[in-house]
């Protein structure tokens, strides 16, 4: 009996010792803030932190100390919290002293996520070159033994060879604990030879790490840069997110990426925005995409891809049945690429965001896409088809597609030629869309009737935030009418200061003629609804 009671008492005691209560943790933060802001021999040497900076540092220190101590507690064989409390106090004291010696200069940031991951970030502040001494100062938290960092971001700082050599030694010591690495924009302005040397050092240091996230964007890599990272890329078998944006990914560089990636089965996010890939490079990327069955987010916008590359990508994407977000904006797919994409969209039922602006789709491509989407992607939230030479001819199919997407929140059809007739069809199509937040039909040759119809439809929606119909042919009377509709919520209407009332074939219509036009359009819309119900 006595032994049982003693055991129970010990269990209660261990629970009380760890974890500390919320009030205890707050009390520690307050005490550290006071210590950091109290003048001392250190403050005379290193400077005194402001109260605001000290409060931020104290909270960060407590988060880090708690995370370290809690990890220690979980690994204790006997489950007693005494040693965890000691680690908590020791870690807090050590980190506080580092902050005091560092002085009032917050060069890096540390965040602790809800799941316990600790994120080290030096991207804040001005974009700058850093030398070895600055690297030692910036990376001091990473160089501490037994730190718990799992995510790092080195972007916005340009590493020279000496700084990179020190950084590489630090990264090599912690690579086994890292899951996310962001090296975007980290050699800006360096000569090519030095930049490639830096990339090789970082690559070798991180070789063998088990990353789920890797960002090498904004480094003007080209094929040489991709191959400089060969040892890192070739060692990654668990990547879930890969970003190679604005990297000079040419045909040869794209082939190098395909060659070096050892495994793509787990990749969920793949982004190649703003490269000079071209058709041949797109074919190489398509081969990668074809091997990404888990892909959910694919971006290959502004990559100079024409019809041949567009068709290759479209066919590869058919194998990505989990795809949710597709961004192919600002390429030259043309009608042929649009028709190929339509076939692909018919099987991508989980899509929630589609960005296909500036693809030269024309009416034929737009109609094919509209018909495919009418039977697919029921939960679509974002649809962008700006700048595709879409006219009234394909507005009926497009409106039917839009009407079927009740979850739609953002619609961008700017820089087309929908005119009044197409605009009124679109306005009717979104009447029942309770989630609609933003609509952009700027630069569409819209006049008074179309502007009024669209404004009347969206202004009544409680969720709505922004309508853009600027750059059209709306008369002064029409502008006054629209402004009056939004008089109680002017922030929801883009200013109509770039309209041309005397635009192409403009004639000042009287109210009777406008009424007849509206009736004719309503009749056409009735046919649209019947067609949708039949399908």
TORTORFI-524620 format. One record per residue (C-alpha): x, y, z; residue in one letter. Coordinates in steps of 0.5 Angstrom, whole numbers, padded with zeros to 4 digits, always signed. Each point is the difference from the previous one (the first is absolute). Layout:
BEGIN
XYZa...
***
This chain:
BEGIN
+0000+0000+0000x+0006+0005+0002x+0003-0002-0006x-0006+0001-0005x-0001+0007+0004x+0007+0002-0001x+0000-0002-0008x-0007+0004-0001x+0003+0006+0004x+0006+0000-0005x-0004+0000-0006x-0004+0006+0003x+0007+0004+0001x+0002-0002-0007x-0006+0003-0003x+0001+0006+0004x+0007+0001-0002x-0001+0000-0007x-0003+0003-0005x+0000+0007+0004x-0006+0004+0000x-0002+0005-0005x+0001+0005+0006x+0007-0002+0002x+0002+0000-0007x-0003+0007-0001x+0004+0002+0007x+0006-0002-0003x-0001+0004-0006x-0001+0006+0004x+0006-0001+0004x+0005-0001-0006x-0003+0006-0003x+0002+0004+0006x+0007-0003+0000x+0001+0002-0007x-0002+0007+0001x+0004+0001+0006x+0006+0004-0001x+0006-0004+0002x+0008-0001-0002x-0003-0004-0006x-0004+0006-0002x+0005+0005+0000x+0004-0005-0005x-0005-0002-0004x-0006+0005+0000x-0006-0001+0004x-0006-0003-0004x-0007+0004+0000x-0006-0002+0004x-0003-0003-0006x+0006-0003-0003x+0001-0004+0007x-0007-0002+0000x+0000-0003-0006x+0007-0004+0001x-0003-0002+0007x-0006-0003-0003x+0005-0003-0005x+0005-0003+0005x-0006-0003+0004x-0003-0003-0006x+0007-0003-0002x+0002-0002+0007x-0007-0004+0001x+0000-0003-0006x+0007-0003+0002x-0002-0002+0007x-0006-0003-0003x+0004-0004-0005x+0004-0002+0006x-0005-0002+0004x-0004-0005-0005x+0007-0003+0000x+0001-0001+0007x+0000-0008+0001x-0003+0001+0007x-0005+0005-0002x+0002+0005+0006x-0001+0007-0001x+0006+0003+0004x+0006+0000-0005x-0005+0003-0005x-0001+0006+0005x+0008+0000+0000x+0000+0000-0007x-0005+0006-0001x+0003+0004+0005x+0007-0001-0003x-0002+0001-0007x-0004+0006+0002x+0006+0003+0003x+0005-0002-0005x-0004+0003-0006x-0001+0007+0004x+0007+0001+0001x+0001-0001-0007x-0005+0005-0002x+0003+0005+0005x+0007-0001-0003x-0003+0001-0007x-0003+0007+0002x-0006+0004-0003x+0001-0003-0007x-0005-0006-0003x+0003-0003-0006x-0004-0006+0000x-0006-0003+0002x-0003-0006+0004x-0007-0003+0000x-0003-0006+0003x-0005-0003-0004x-0006-0004+0004x+0002-0007-0002x+0007+0002+0003x+0004+0002-0006x+0005+0005+0001x+0002+0005-0006x+0006+0004+0000x-0001+0006-0005x+0006+0005-0002x-0004+0003-0006x-0003+0006+0004x+0003+0007-0001x+0004+0003-0006x+0002-0005-0006x+0008+0000+0001x+0007-0003-0001x+0002-0004+0006x+0007-0002+0002x+0003-0005+0005x+0000+0004+0006x-0008+0002-0001x-0001-0007-0002x+0003-0002+0007x-0005+0005+0003x-0006-0002-0004x+0001-0007+0001x+0002+0000+0007x-0007-0004+0002x+0001-0005-0005x+0007-0001+0002x-0002-0002+0008x+0001-0007+0001x-0007-0004+0001x-0004+0005-0003x-0007-0002-0002x-0001+0004-0007x-0003-0004-0005x-0002+0005-0005x+0005+0006-0003x-0001+0006-0005x+0007+0003-0003x-0003+0004-0005x+0001+0008-0001x+0007-0001+0002x+0006-0001-0005x+0005-0005+0003x+0007+0001-0003x+0005-0006+0000x+0003+0001+0007x-0007+0001+0003x-0003-0006-0003x+0006-0004+0002x-0002+0002+0007x-0007-0001-0001x+0001-0007-0003x+0004-0002+0006x-0006+0001+0004x-0005-0003-0005x+0004-0006+0000x-0001-0001+0008x-0008+0001+0000x-0002-0003-0007x-0003-0006+0003x-0005+0004+0004x-0002+0004-0006x-0006-0001-0004x-0001+0007-0003x+0005+0004-0004x-0001+0007-0003x+0006+0002-0004x-0003+0005-0005x+0004+0006-0002x+0006-0002+0004x+0005+0002-0005x-0002+0006-0003x+0005+0005-0004x+0006-0005+0001x+0004-0002-0006x-0002-0006-0003x+0006-0004+0002x-0001+0002+0008x-0007-0002-0001x+0001-0007-0002x+0005-0001+0005x-0005+0002+0005x-0005-0004-0002x+0004-0006+0000x+0002+0001+0007x-0007+0001+0002x-0002-0006-0004x+0006-0005+0003x-0002+0003+0007x-0007-0002-0001x+0001-0007-0004x-0004-0006+0004x-0005+0005+0003x-0007-0003+0000x-0004+0007-0002x-0007+0000-0002x+0001+0007-0002x+0005+0003-0004x+0000+0007-0004x+0006+0002-0004x-0004+0006-0004x+0003+0007-0002x+0007-0002-0001x+0001+0000-0008x+0002-0007+0001x+0000-0003-0007x+0003-0007-0002x+0006+0002+0004x-0004+0002+0006x-0004-0006+0000x+0006-0005-0001x+0004+0004+0006x-0006-0002+0004x+0000-0007-0002x+0003-0004+0006x-0006+0003+0004x-0005-0001-0005x+0002-0007-0002x+0000-0002+0008x-0008+0002+0001x-0005-0005+0000x-0005+0003+0004x-0001+0007-0003x-0007+0002+0000x+0001+0007-0002x+0005+0003-0005x+0000+0007-0003x+0005+0002-0006x-0003+0007-0001x+0003+0005-0004x+0007-0004-0001x+0001+0000-0007x-0002-0007-0001x+0001-0001-0008x-0001-0006-0004x+0007-0003+0003x-0002+0002+0007x-0006-0003+0000x+0003-0007-0003x+0005+0001+0006x-0006+0000+0005x-0003-0006-0003x+0006-0004+0000x+0002+0002+0007x-0006-0001+0004x+0000-0007+0003x-0007-0001+0002x-0006+0004-0001x-0006-0004+0003x-0001+0004+0006x+0000+0007-0004x-0006+0004+0002x+0002+0007-0002x+0005+0002-0007x+0001+0007-0002x+0004+0002-0006x-0003+0007-0001x+0004+0005-0004x+0005-0004-0004x+0002+0000-0007x-0002-0007-0001x-0003-0001-0007x-0003-0006-0003x+0006-0004+0001x+0001+0001+0007x-0008+0000+0001x+0001-0007-0003x+0005-0002+0005x-0004+0003+0006x-0006-0004-0003x+0004-0006+0002x+0001+0002+0007x-0007+0001+0001x-0002-0006-0003x+0003-0004+0006x-0003+0005+0005x-0007-0004+0002x+0000+0004+0006x+0000+0007-0003x-0005+0005+0003x+0003+0007-0002x+0004+0001-0007x+0002+0006-0003x+0004+0001-0006x-0002+0007-0002x+0004+0005-0004x+0004-0005-0003x+0000+0001-0007x-0004-0006-0002x-0003-0001-0007x-0005-0005-0002x+0004-0006-0001x+0003+0001+0008x-0007+0002+0002x-0003-0007-0003x+0005-0004+0003x-0001+0003+0007x-0008-0001-0001x+0001-0007-0001x+0005-0001+0006x-0005+0004+0004x-0005-0006-0001x+0004-0004+0005x-0001+0005+0005x-0007-0002+0003x+0001+0004+0007x+0002+0006-0004x-0003+0006+0004x+0003+0006-0003x+0002+0001-0007x+0004+0007-0002x+0002+0000-0008x+0000+0007-0001x+0003+0005-0005x+0002-0006-0005x-0001-0001-0007x-0004-0006+0000x-0005+0002-0005x-0006-0003-0002x+0003-0007-0001x+0003+0000+0007x-0007+0003+0003x-0004-0006-0004x+0006-0005+0004x-0001+0003+0006x-0008-0001+0000x+0001-0007-0001x+0004+0000+0006x-0004+0004+0004x-0006-0005-0001x+0004-0005+0005x+0002+0005+0005x-0006+0000+0004x+0004+0003+0007x+0002+0007-0003x-0002+0006+0004x+0005+0005-0004x+0001+0001-0007x+0004+0005-0003x+0001+0000-0008x+0000+0008-0001x+0004+0002-0006x+0000-0007-0004x-0002+0002-0007x-0006-0004+0001x-0005+0003-0004x-0007-0002-0001x+0001-0007-0002x+0005-0001+0006x-0005+0003+0005x-0006-0003-0002x+0004-0007+0000x+0002+0002+0007x-0007+0002+0002x-0003-0006-0002x+0005-0005+0004x-0001+0004+0006x-0007+0000+0000x+0000-0007+0002x+0006+0000+0004x+0003+0004+0006x-0006+0001+0004x+0003+0003+0005x+0004+0006-0004x+0001+0006+0004x+0005+0004-0005x-0001+0001-0007x+0005+0004-0004x+0000+0001-0008x+0002+0007-0001x+0003+0002-0007x-0002-0006-0004x-0004+0004-0006x-0007-0003+0003x-0006+0003-0004x-0007+0000+0001x+0000-0006-0004x+0003-0005+0005x-0004+0004+0006x-0006-0005+0000x+0004-0006+0002x+0005+0004+0004x-0006+0003+0004x-0003-0007+0001x+0006-0003+0003x+0001+0006+0005x-0008-0001+0002x+0002-0007+0002x+0006+0002+0005x-0004+0002+0006x+0006+0000+0004x+0003+0005-0005x+0004+0006+0004x+0004+0004-0005x-0001+0001-0007x+0005+0003-0005x-0002+0001-0007x+0003+0007-0002x+0003+0002-0006x-0005-0004-0005x-0005+0002-0004x-0007-0002+0003x-0003+0007-0001x-0007+0001+0003x-0003-0007-0002x+0005-0004+0003x+0000+0004+0006x-0007-0001+0001x+0000-0007-0001x+0006+0000+0005x-0004+0004+0005x-0006-0005+0000x+0005-0006+0001x+0002+0003+0007x-0006+0002+0002x-0001-0006+0005x+0008+0000+0002x-0001+0002+0008x+0008-0001+0001x+0002+0005-0006x+0005+0005+0002x+0004+0003-0006x-0002+0001-0007x+0004+0003-0005x-0003+0001-0007x+0005+0006-0002x+0002+0002-0007x-0006-0004-0003x-0003+0005-0005x-0006+0001+0005x-0005+0005+0000x-0006+0003+0004x-0004-0006+0000x+0005-0005+0002x+0003+0004+0005x-0007+0001+0003x-0002-0007+0000x+0007-0003+0003x+0000+0006+0006x-0007-0002+0002x+0001-0007+0000x+0006+0000+0005x-0001+0006+0004x-0006-0004+0004x+0005-0005+0002x+0002+0000+0007x+0007-0003-0001x+0002+0004-0006x+0006+0004+0001x+0002+0003-0007x-0002+0001-0007x+0004+0003-0006x-0003+0002-0006x+0005+0006-0002x+0003+0001-0007x-0007-0002-0003x-0005+0005-0005x-0004+0002+0006x-0004+0006-0001x+0000+0006+0005x-0007-0002+0002x+0002-0007+0001x+0006+0002+0004x-0005+0004+0004x-0005-0006+0001x+0005-0005+0002x+0003+0005+0005x-0006+0001+0003x-0001-0007+0001x+0006+0000+0004x-0001+0006+0004x+0000-0003+0006x+0006-0005-0001x+0005+0004-0005x+0005-0004+0002x-0003-0006-0003x+0001+0003-0007x+0006+0002-0004x+0000+0007-0002x-0003+0001-0007x+0005+0005-0002x+0003-0003-0006x-0007-0001-0004x-0001+0002-0007x-0007+0002-0002x+0002+0001-0007x+0003-0007-0001x-0001-0004-0006x-0007+0000-0003x-0002+0004+0006x-0007+0003-0001x-0004+0003+0005x-0006-0004+0001x-0007+0002+0003x-0003-0004+0005x-0005-0003-0004x+0005-0003-0005x+0004-0002+0007x-0006-0004+0002x-0001-0003-0006x+0007-0003+0000x-0001-0002+0007x-0006-0004-0002x+0004-0003-0006x+0005-0002+0005x-0004-0003+0005x-0004-0004-0005x+0007-0003-0002x+0002-0001+0007x-0007-0004+0001x+0003-0005-0005x+0007+0000+0003x-0004-0003+0007x-0004-0005-0004x+0007-0003-0003x+0003+0000+0007x-0006-0004+0003x+0000-0005-0006x+0007-0001+0001x
***
